Amino acid sequence: MKDIVHKQLYSTLRSQVLSSNGKYLFVVSNHFDIATFAVEKIASCIESITNDDISNPISIYKCKEKVFSLAFNRDFLIVGSSGSVNGYQISDSGAILKQSWSIQLNVNIESYEVSEVNDLWVDSENDRIYAACGESSIYVCSLEDGFVIKNRPTYGKWIGSASINNEWVATGGGPSLALYHVRNRQPFQIFDFPKEIHVTGFVEDNLLVGGESNILCQYSFKGDVMSEIETSGPCVLSVVWQTAPFRKFLTACGASNKIDVSTNFKYKDTTLNFYSKNS
């Protein structure tokens, strides 16, 4: 019980991802536990989600390795660890079964330190995964044969987040949040987000932004604030969303044991618990 209370008070939820079929939400904590939530149950009972069976995870998997980031491709939950990218098999009920494959990155081969994989992005069409590491390098990994290519970007000391669609690129971090048009690569709009940025994304013709603030903002491309969602923690580290198969569904998490849920992308509907007294 003391261990659970400690985790409830001193947890940071670093990353989250939705399964390919949209049925499950996976969230990882700084204690290297991965929780699975049933999206359909949450979305269908959003008006009366006081039931602990719905607001709490359906399972928690204790990882043997350190975990810093999550992604999903087809039937595998992909985990970014220290110097490796690992794939876990998932059951039909959303439970994490076992590690099926691992790609070792040649990170800091001249040093005793192994950098963490802070972010993952999957290119499903080409069966590739991009791993952003703490040594300011990006690794491109083939999901077919595990072949690794290393790229070292030169985009400044710190870019906390970057998002792109067919027309626009949004970047932010230590620098100001800026929106660029893909064709001319010139800043179209500088946004007045007050803190450092960890999350950006394009949602329904708006720009979603989160970071070292307890407010998750949506801006129009002209810079007007369209919505502000107050989150449970003092900062937002991860946001995921989908519009199908059940309904609009967005979750935000960060420096808290709580995961905030919105089903209209404008205000918070309810909150989920990573750790509870029944964990």
Secondary structure, DSSP 4 states (H G I P E B T S, - for coil): -HHHHHHHHS--EEEEEE-TTSSEEEEEETTSEEEEEEHHHHHHTGGGTT-HHHHS-SEEEE-SS---EEEEETTEEEEE-BSEEEEEEE-TTS-EEEEEEEEE--TTTTSS---BEEEEEEEGGGTEEEEEETTS-EEEEETTT--EEEE---S-S-EEEEEE-SSEEEEEESSPPEEEETTT--EEEE----S-EEEEEEETTEEEEEESSSEEEEE-TTS-EEEEEE-SSSSEEEEEEE--SSS-EEEEEESSSEEEEESSSSS--EEEESS-TT-
